């Protein structure tokens, strides 16, 4: 049985989705069913911050951007939800980058 991870207004949930080509991160408040912040390798690619597909370097950039947006909105603590993926590679790079930028989870 899978444990259900829920975010609260005090600690919203950071959900990571990884496809073969891209990686997405969303800050979600589950009590109101609202997506507060979203960043992806697609949006970073449009702004010419990275080239190519999602790799560990792109994931680090996404994590840093998510953390900056959280801090701008006053969010310091989050709940981490990696979905069905293991904590390795691109998922790990994004999470560690967000931690370095000042988000606690």
N, C-alpha and C positions, 0 to 999 in steps of 0.2 A: 504494500500500500504506500502510495506516495504522500509525503508530507506537503501540506498546502502552505505556501508562504504568502503572508498578507502584509501590506503596508498600512501605516496609520498616518494621520496628518502630521504627527511629530516625527515619525520615521517612515517616509515613503519608500517604496520598493524600487530598486534598480534592476530592471529586467534586461538581460542580454539575449539577443537572438543572433545566431551565426548561420549564414548560408555558405555555400562553397565560394562565392565571390565577394560577399559583403558582410559587414557586422553592424548591428544596430543596438543602441542603448536607449532605454526609456525610463524616466522617473515617473512612477505611477502612485497615485493616492487611491488605494482600494476602497476606502470608506465612501468616497464620492464618485468612484469610477472615472477618474480624470487622469489624463496624461499631462503631467506638468512640464516635462522637458523631454525632448527627443533629439538625438544626434546619431548620425550614421555615416558610413564610409561614402555613401552617395552624396550627402550634403557637403562633406569635406572635400570630395573630388570636384564638385561644382565650384567651390571657392578656391580651387587650385592650391590647396594646402598639401595635398599628397597626389601622387600619380600611381596608376596601376590599381590592382585589386587590393582587398583587405589582407594585410599581413600583420605581423606583430607590431611593426612601426606605426601602421595606420591605427591599430587598436590602442596603442599608447596615446596617440593624438586624440582619439575619440574619448578616452577616459579622462584626459586632461580637460577637454572642452565640456564634458558633462559635469565635472567637478567645479569648474569655473561658473557654469550656469547655476549650479546648486548654491554655491556660495553667494552669488548675486541675488538669489531669491531667499536667502536666509536659511537654507537647509544645511545642517552640519552632519547629521547622522542619517543613515539609510539602512535598509535591509537589502542584502544582496541575493538575487535570484538568477542562477545561471541556467535555469531551464533543465533540459535533459542532458546537457553537455557536461563533461568532466572539467574540473578546474585545471586547465592545462592550455598552453599555447596562447591563442588570441584572447581567450576568455581571461586567462591569468594576467596577460599583459594589460588589458583594459582595467581590470580590478586594481592591480598594483599601481597603475598610473593615477587612478582616481584617489587612491589612498595617499600617494605622495603629494597630490594637489590639495589635500586637506580634508577629505571626506572620511568619516569614521563608519566602519561596518565590520 
